[in-house]
Amino acid sequence: MTDFDFKYAEYQKVVDERLSEFCDKLTCQPQILKDSLVYSIKLGGKRVRPVLMLAFADLLKTDRSDIVNYALALELIHTYSLIHDDLPEMDNDDFRRGKPSNHKVFGAGNAVLAGDGLLNTAYSILFNECFKGNEYVSAAKYICDCAGIEGMIAGQSADLLHENDAAVNEDILNFIHTNKTAKLIMAACVVPSILSGGKYYSEIKTFAHDLGVLFQLTDDILDVEGSFENMGKSIGKDGNDGKYTAVSLYGLSDSKLRADLYADRCAKMLEGLDGDTEFLKNTVYFVRQRIN
Ligand code: GRG
């Protein structure tokens, strides 16, 4: 295990423990509602968004107790988006994280409700933090905006709208990548800055945008070159479904060059921040080299 693997696993453990505690305390009825929420939360996943949030909190010396519920809420929002994304009316994917998608286990109606339940509960968790003061309100609002109609939802809407377009347009691709994927990664990185009084706000926002675009570039590359075993979901679907992807616009090898460029740019940006940014730099290259 490298130092990076060790540190990543440490952060993941903090996130998984908070998620488990959240699941254990769920009292909602009927049982199928609880089961469907817990099923998707416990399917695993890289937890990259909450890990990034904890890492930036450490860099900016934001109190761990102040950050952990924001990390929880963000991962719940991400999980909801995956459940809805897999629905037959959206990406129609039968597998997620190597297991049957939520709707394959519980049916489409219950999967819609599981996603809605996670989103509503995330907001409730964020509202609870707001009692602590103004910067906590700003941080909560930042997450909501990134997930909302000027963020992830807008990206997904454009993704659906432009399915099967005859030609791929770079502005539309950038819009989809920025909103569908980068916005939640921006929420992860920017919230610790907001909670620390705005330290490095614009630098971190730019870094997180580029890291988010890199994340989607690697996702598009893996849809062509990845395997079901590693990705835990169907491969080659984007091309078959006529999706707007980096590979359909730039081709595979130029998409990889662009991904390298984004990774190097992100790493360079970190050099401008005080403190130990080694883990964050390695996270950038982890995103570039990921196989799942
Ligand atoms: C509101 C009906 C309704 C649907 C919303 C917004 C939305 C559905 C879907 C968009 C979310 C989406 C699938 C974005 C793509 C981002 C992406 C590459 C997700 C995969 O994230 P990973 O690799 O997954 O971090 P793990 O499994 O590791 O958590």
Residues whose N, C-alpha, C, O or C-beta is under 5 A from the ligand:
A	BS01	GRG	G44 G45 K46 R47 S81 H84 D85 R97 M152 I153 Q156 K180 T181 D219 N292
